[in-house]
Amino acid sequence: MGAGQDGNAGGNSRPVRGHSVGIATAQLSEGVGPASPSRDKVSPGAPLARRLCSIAEASHYLAVSTWTVREMVWRGDLLHIRQGRRVLLDLRDLEAWVDRAKVRGV
């Protein structure tokens, strides 16, 4: 790949470390869930819609720092799943938190 073709901004050609942080809200609205009939009809090689994300991905999704997400988990504001040392968050719980945090007026 040449400069600018690897997805890095500014034409930097070094590889991107870590996982992709892009989580589309369309995944939540596409109906891919436990009761979805389309869930069983996944063609080989097709990417699966993700339901769980890491703290770093959740912080990007919510536009807050990773430490803010950690504090939300520690306080019990966000439910989480522990897989060994990893902490995973459900996208549906993030959406529910956003809905609960909305306020009217100024």
C-alpha positions as CSV (number, residue, x, y, z in Angstrom):
1,M,0.0,0.0,0.0
2,G,1.2,3.5,-0.8
3,A,1.0,6.5,1.4
4,G,-2.6,7.5,2.3
5,Q,-4.0,4.1,1.2
6,D,-3.7,2.3,4.5
7,G,-6.5,4.3,6.2
8,N,-4.2,6.6,8.2
9,A,-4.8,10.3,8.1
10,G,-2.1,12.5,6.7
11,G,-0.6,9.9,4.4
12,N,1.3,8.2,7.2
13,S,2.2,4.7,6.0
14,R,2.9,3.0,9.3
15,P,0.4,0.3,10.4
16,V,-2.4,1.1,12.7
17,R,-2.0,-0.6,16.1
18,G,-4.9,-2.2,18.0
19,H,-8.5,-2.8,17.0
20,S,-10.7,-0.7,14.9
21,V,-12.8,1.6,17.1
22,G,-15.6,2.3,14.7
23,I,-18.9,1.1,16.0
24,A,-21.9,1.9,13.9
25,T,-25.2,2.5,15.5
26,A,-26.7,0.9,12.5
27,Q,-25.7,-2.4,14.0
28,L,-28.2,-1.8,16.8
29,S,-31.0,-0.9,14.4
30,E,-30.4,-3.6,11.8
31,G,-32.3,-6.1,13.9
32,V,-29.4,-8.4,14.6
33,G,-30.3,-9.7,18.0
34,P,-31.4,-12.9,19.7
35,A,-34.9,-12.9,18.1
36,S,-33.7,-11.9,14.6
37,P,-34.3,-14.4,11.9
38,S,-31.5,-12.9,9.8
39,R,-28.9,-13.8,12.5
40,D,-28.9,-17.5,11.4
41,K,-28.4,-16.6,7.7
42,V,-24.9,-15.3,7.8
43,S,-22.8,-16.0,4.7
44,P,-19.3,-17.3,5.2
45,G,-16.8,-14.5,5.2
46,A,-19.5,-11.8,6.0
47,P,-18.6,-9.7,9.1
48,L,-20.8,-10.4,12.1
49,A,-22.5,-7.4,13.8
50,R,-20.8,-6.9,17.1
51,R,-22.7,-6.6,20.4
52,L,-19.8,-6.3,22.8
53,C,-17.0,-3.7,22.9
54,S,-13.9,-2.9,25.0
55,I,-13.6,0.1,27.3
56,A,-11.6,1.9,24.7
57,E,-14.3,1.3,22.0
58,A,-17.0,2.3,24.5
59,S,-15.2,5.6,25.3
60,H,-14.9,6.4,21.6
61,Y,-18.6,5.5,21.1
62,L,-19.7,7.7,24.0
63,A,-17.2,10.5,23.2
64,V,-15.7,10.4,26.7
65,S,-12.3,9.3,28.1
66,T,-11.4,5.7,28.9
67,W,-11.1,6.6,32.5
68,T,-14.6,8.0,32.5
69,V,-16.0,4.7,31.2
70,R,-13.9,2.8,33.8
71,E,-15.4,5.0,36.6
72,M,-18.9,4.4,35.2
73,V,-18.3,0.7,35.4
74,W,-16.9,0.9,38.9
75,R,-19.9,3.0,40.1
76,G,-22.3,0.6,38.5
77,D,-23.6,3.1,36.0
78,L,-22.7,0.6,33.1
79,L,-23.2,-3.1,33.3
80,H,-20.2,-5.1,32.1
81,I,-18.9,-8.6,31.4
82,R,-15.6,-9.8,32.7
83,Q,-13.7,-12.2,30.5
84,G,-10.5,-12.9,32.6
85,R,-9.0,-9.4,32.9
86,R,-10.9,-8.0,30.0
87,V,-14.0,-5.8,30.6
88,L,-16.6,-5.9,27.8
89,L,-19.6,-3.7,27.5
90,D,-22.8,-4.4,25.7
91,L,-23.7,-1.8,23.0
92,R,-27.3,-2.0,24.1
93,D,-26.3,-0.9,27.6
94,L,-24.4,2.0,26.2
95,E,-27.5,3.1,24.2
96,A,-29.6,2.7,27.3
97,W,-27.2,4.9,29.3
98,V,-27.4,7.6,26.6
99,D,-31.2,7.4,26.8
100,R,-31.2,7.7,30.6
101,A,-28.7,10.6,30.5
102,K,-30.7,12.8,28.2
103,V,-32.2,15.9,29.7
104,R,-34.6,18.6,28.5
105,G,-34.0,22.3,28.7
106,V,-30.8,24.1,29.5
